[in-house]
Amino acid sequence: MMPAAEASPLAQRVLRRLSDAGFASGQELATELGVTRSAIWKAVHVLEDAGVRIEAVSNRGYRLADGICALDGAEILVRLPAGARARLVRCDVAWSLPSTNAALLAGAEPPPGQAFVLLAEQQTAGRGRRGREWIAPLGGALCLSLAWTFAELPRDLAALSLVVGTCALRALSARGTRGLALKWPNDLVAADRKLGGILIEMRAESAGPVVVVIGIGLNVVLGATTREQVAASGTEAVDIAQVGGSTDRNALAAALIAQLLDALPQFASEGLAPFGAAWREADALRGRQVTVSLGEDRHAGIARGIDTAGALLVETPAGLRRFIAGEVTVRAQQ
């Protein structure tokens, strides 16, 4: 499913140890982890250089900043309801990967009706739609991919990102985050700022099973430096720490996985229909002036929601247009 596991680097072990509440001195960490204090000092700096915010206090030691914790596959599994655990074959946490989606796409496929999940503390080549870079600081974002095999091609496969969006919205709402909306076709937003994104890729033959890999990236605790990096790329980001709700990434991962594993069998048999009302209620574009870009073509109009297949409807001067793909921007009100 993924490259053979290597021994956890010291930086990962330090991050996991510091996820326990309270301060830990350099000597305590060195003794527990079987290394020198100098090695601990270097590991802490590796984490800080990767964007992890660590408090260091004389005579007390080190502590992770509020809202940051290490990912733990065993803890995620414990938090899953029994029905979700029965559908989940594996839940792995990697320290560093180019892309969780790419790793799952390159591996074996799960049996139909079951899933593999892969998370990474850091991605060196994380991607959004259209190949854009996904900036995710170590410890402050959730990078999760889930591989699922449909026994046969679902009729509304093109609308799967909308279904995943409703799952993410439900998972975050259950963990206390409010004021979220969904931007067609694959973004979670809060007050028009991007909280997360969805990237779906698939592997299929002309007939038979269809393997989909669902990638979800969530901003949990970005920090000012990362928000500036994202802004420089042309996107205004927001994180859960800003809008409210749990920043426990293991709890968030479990909530997302549970929602997805409940929704995917229903989507396979019933398509978008059971999820359409929830998506329309959270629609961030409906009634707003938008521009849909398709290559060099631009189509301006008023967003009128989605149709039964998940296509975006836009009222243009030439009439109601239906879009199954495109880049959507909200136009400033005149």
Phi, psi and omega in degrees: 000322179211167180305152181305137183293139175254165176301139182299130177296157183301322180300321179293319180293324176293317179300316180296318180294321181286349176291340173291142184298148174095172180278153172224128181285161177301322179292318177300314181296318181298317181294313183295324186262358174071036180226181178274163175297326177298321178295321177297315180302316180294320180295320177299319180290327174300315180296315181296320179296333179274000176105001179283129180271117183237131175272133177237121184234128180304138178068003177237324177111215187247151176207141176291145175296159182307137173089355183255135176209158178281149174284144183216109183300321180295320179293323178298315180299318181299327183279350182280142172293159187303321181297320179290318179300326181293334181265351185260114181282315182216147173223102185250147175239120177259152177285310182213131177219153171300314182200129177294322177299312182297322180297317179290322179297329182277349185261190179290155180269145177288157175299152178306135179082006178229169189223152164250142175236138178225129175239157177224140174293324176214143175246130180270346179216046178297144185233147168254197177295152178058028175076008181292150178289138174255114183271120184220110180289145179301129179084345186247004180221162176248117178245104189229133174232143180231125176261135184218141178249120171273132181300328176212165185297119177292146185292332182250034186304326181297340181263009184299325180297330177291320178296316179297322177300317179294324177297314180297319180297316179295319181296316180291320179297321179295337179261014170097002179275131182238168174075024181266155177218167180245128177254122181303136359258353194209025182242144168258131184228159172223118184051045177067009174257144188280123177261328183194168179217162182235134176230118181247127177232155184219161178226119184213155173254178185299330177215149177110200186297154177237122178263124175245144173243119183257114178257132178233126174244128181234136173277118184255298176223091187282315188085158186297321183297315180292322178299324177293321177299315180295318179299323180294336178275357176101010181236135175267118186256157173221156178234169182297325179301329180280319186268348178101151181120172183292135174255013177286104187294329178293319177293320178295317179299316179298318180295319178296312181299316180299316179297316181295317183288342172278324186278324188298317176297323178293319178298321180299323184265331187239353178073206184287335190313312183293346185250351186298317183296319180295321180293317181297325179295330182260006185301118181278348187255337189306129178082002182255154177283125184228164170235127177256123181256127175235096186063236179272351182276141178236133180232115182257147178174197180250126180293133182238029176088202181239158175266187186292345178259001178092004178286147178281133177256130181228126177276110182250168176303336180268003181117184182284122180252150181244126182240128176258354177205164177139162177260124186250129174236146178274129181274143177297139179292136179277000000 
